[in-house]
Amino acid sequence: MVGVCHRNEGALISGGFPDLGAPSFLLPPRIFEIEAVSADRNLPDVAFRRAILLIAKSAFAAAPHLQMQRLADLVTAFQPGTVVRFAFTEQGTPSLREALSALLDENLDGIVIVPLVLPMEPSFHIWLTKSLKRWKSSEERQWPALSIARDIASSALMMPLIRNLLETQEEIDVSLGRASIAEGSLVPPQKRRVLVCAGGACNSAGADVIWNHLRNQQERRKLRVTGDGTMTAKSTCLGPCNLAPVLQVFPEGTYYGGVNEEAVDRIITRHLLDGHVVEDFAYYPTGRKQRLRAPPKQN
C-alpha cells in the first residue's frame, strides 16, 4: 500500500487528523501522500502509533534549535503519547535523514512530516520524495507509512497569525552610530571553496539534502580551520545539469556529479583535506558537456 494508513480509531486519514483538537497547521485540508515510500503491511486491530516530525530549513545557532524544541513540546502537550521530533533540511542538526533514521527504531506505524517552511519552493515535494526513496533503498529496516502536511501558507489560521504578530511590533532603532571596522571586511583566509548547485535540475535531484549534509560536516569536522580551510556556498546553475546533483571544488574547479551523502564524505576526506580528487564522482572542466557515468560498484 502506498501513502497513508486508514484505521477506525485514532486514524490518520487523507482528510486530516480526526482525533486532534489541533492548530490548523496540523489540520491541513488534506495530507499529501509520498508515493512509493511506505511499506505494505497488514496491521492488527491495535492502536495506531505515529510520530510527528516538524521540519525547518536551517539553524546556525542555539536559539533556532530551542525554538524548534519549544514547538515540539507544544505539539506533545496536545498529543500525549505521540512521538514528536524536529529536523532541518539544510544546515542544522539533526538533519532530516538523521531524524528519520532515529524514528525507524521507534516501531511506528506512520510518520507525518510537517514542513514549517515559508515560502514553499515548487520543487520541495520532488526532492523530498526522491531523497526518501533513496534513503529507503539503502535501509534494511522496515519503514512506516509516510505522509506530509500542507505548507503553512495554506493554513486557515495564517491571517489570524499575522494579525497577532502585528500586535507584537516594536520600533527598530536605525539611528546612525560610530562606524566600526567589521570582521566581514577582511578577505577570508580559506583556500578552498565548495559550490553546491541550487539550480532547478539539482534541486529536483536532492541538492538541498547534499547542502545540508555538507554544511553539517563542515561544522562537525571544523573544515574552515582544518587543512587549507574550506568555505561553502550555494550557487545558481553550474551548467552540467545531466550530472545533478552537482558541486564544484576550487581552486581546481573539479566538478562532482551524481553525489550523495557518502560521496560528500569521501570528497571531504580525500579532496578537501588530503588534496586528492575522488575519481569515482569527478568530472574535469574540458569545455565540453559530459554525461553522468554509471555509479561505481559498491564492495
N, C-alpha and C positions, 0 to 999 in steps of 0.2 A: 504494500500500500504506500502511496506517495502522499506526503503532506501531513495533515493534522488528524490525530486520532479522535474518534467520536465515542462518548460514553454517556450513560444515563445520569450518573451522579458526578458532580464536580467536573462536568465535561468541559473540554477545550474544543470549541466548535468554530466553524467559519464565521459565525455571527459575532464572536467576541467571547467574553468570559461571563456566562450566565450566573455564576455563583459569587461574583465580586460586586461589592459596592465601592467601585474604584474610580479614581480620576479618569477622565476620558482619554488621556494619552495611553492608558492601559485598557481602554474600552473602545478600540477603533471600530469603524463601520464594518470592517471585515479583517480577517487575518490573511495576509498573502502567504500562499504556500511556497515552500522552497522545493523545487522539483528534484526527484531522484536522489534525495539525501536520506530520508528517514527509512528505517528498516521495516520489512514485513514482519508482523508478529500477531499472534492470537492472544489477546490479553484476557486473563481470568477476571472474574467478577470481583475485583478488589478496587480500593480507592486509587484514583489516577494520581500519580506522583510526578509533579512537574517542577521545573526551575524557570525563573525569570532572569534573563541576562540583559542588563542595561548596558548599552554601548555608546561611547562618545568618541570624538576624533583623537584629541591629543591632550597630554598633561605633561607640563615641563617642570612642575614644582609640586610641593606637598599640598598646597591649597586645593587644586582641582581634584586630587585623589580624595581629600576629605569631603569635598562637595559630593562626589560620586558615592562615597560611603554613606553620607547622610541620606541621599536619595534611596540607596539600597535599604537602609534602616527603615525609612518611611514605608517602602513597599512591604517589607517584612512585617511591619506593625499591623497593616490591614490584611495581610495574608499569612498568619502564623502557620508554621509547618511547611511553608513553601521555601525552597532554596532560592535565594536571591543573591546574585553576584553582579559585578560590573567589569568592563574591559574597555580597551581602547583600540581603534582600528589603525591609528597612525603611531605616533610616539607615545609611550606610556606603558606602564606595567600594572596589572597583567595585560598582555596583548590578547586579542580575540582568540587566537589559537590556543594560548596558554589557558585561558579561562574555560574554553570548551573542553580541552583535554582533561582538566580537573573535574569538570562536570560528568565526564564519561565514567568516572569511578563512583558516582553517586547512585547508580542503579535507578535511573529516571525513566519515566515513560514518555516525557516530552520536554522540550526546551523552547521557550518563547523568547525571541530576540526583540528587544525594544530599542530602536535607534533614537537616541537623544541628540539628533543631528539637525542643524539648520545652517545653510539650506541643504536640501537633499539632492545630491547630484543624480542626474538621469542614469548614470552607469552604476549607481550604488548596488542595486539588486543583482546586476550582471556579475560584477566582480565578486560580490559576496557569495552568490551561488556557485560560481566556478571555484572559488577558494574552498568552500565547504566540501564540494565534490572531491577536490584534490586531496584535502586533508583526510577525508573518509577513506579514500582509496589506499592511503598509507597506514591505516589503522587496522589492527586485528580485533579490537574491542567492538562490542555491539553498540550501535548508535541509536539513541531515542529518536522519536519524531521531532522534526524541527519546523518552526513556523516563525514568521516575522510580523510584527505590528506595523501599522502605517506610520508615516512620518508625523512629527509633532505639528507641522503646519496644517494637517488635515483635521486636527482635534477641534471639537465644538467649543472647547474651553480656551482657544487661542486668544480671542478678543477679550474675554474677561481677564485673562492673564496679563495682557498688555495694559489694560486699564489699571489693574492692580499695580503693575510695575511703574506706571506713570505717577502713582501716588507716592512712590518712594524717591522721587527725583531729588537730587542735591546739586547745588551750584558748583561749577568747576572753576577753580582759580587759575586763570590763564594770564595773570599779570607777569610782565617780563622781569626776570631776575638777573643776577650777575652771571654772565656767561662763564662756563667752565669747560675745561678740556676733557672730552669724553673718551673713555677707553675705546669706543667704537670708531674713533677717528684714526686709530692705528691700523696699519696693514697687518693682518694676522700672520703668525709665523708658520702655520702648517703648510707643508709642501704638497700634499696630495689633496685632490678633490674628487668626490664621487657624485655624479649627477644621476638622479633617478628620473626616468622619463615619466611625465604625467600627462602625456597625450592621450587621445581617445582610445587608440588600439591598446596601449599599455594599461590604461585604467581598466578596460574591459578584461584584460588578461590578469588582473590582480596586482597592479603596481602599488596600490595603497598598502597591501599586505607586505610587499617587499620593503617599501619605505618604512613601515612600522618596525619590521624586524631589524633593518639596518640601523635605524636611529636608536633602538633599544640596545643593540650590540655596541654601538658607538659609545653609549654611556657605560655599559657594563664592562667593556674592555678598555675604557679610557683611551679611545683612539685619537682624541685630539692632542694628547701629550705623549703617546707611545710611538716609537719609531720615528718616521719622518713627520708624523702628525697628519691627521686626516680631518677634513671638513666635508660635510654632506649637504646636498641641496636638491630640491625638486627642479625640474626644468620643463619647458614646453617640449613639443615633439623633437626627439633626437634624430629622426629620419628613418631608421630601418624598422618600419612598423611590422614587417614579417617576422621579426625576431622578438616580438613582445612577450613578456615584459623586458625592457632594456635598461641597463645602466652603463655609464661610461666612466672610466677611471683615468684621471690626469695625474701627472703631466704626460703620460704615454698616449692618452687618447684611446685606449683599448675599449672596444665595445664588448659587453657581455649580454648575450641574448638567451631567452628562454629560462631565466633564472628563477629559482625558488629559494626558500629559506636555507636549505642545506648548501646550495650554491653560494649564497651570500656569505655563509660561514667560511667556506673554503677560500673565497676571494679575499676575505679579511685576513685569514691566516697566511695564505701563500703570497698574495699580491701586495696588499696594503702593508703588512708587517715584514714580509721576507723579500719582497721585490720580484717575485716570480709569477708570471702570467698563468692563470688556470686555463689550460688549453681546451678543456672539455667544453667550456662555455664562451671562449674568446673569439672575437672577430676583429681583425686588424683593419684600420682605415685603409682602403685600397682605391677609393674613388669610384667603385662600382657597387651596385646593390648586391647583397648576399642573402640567401635564403637560410632559414633555420635548419641546422643539421639534425639528424636523428639524435635523441638524447642518449648519453653514454650508458652502457650496460652497467648495472649495479652488481657488485660481487656479493 
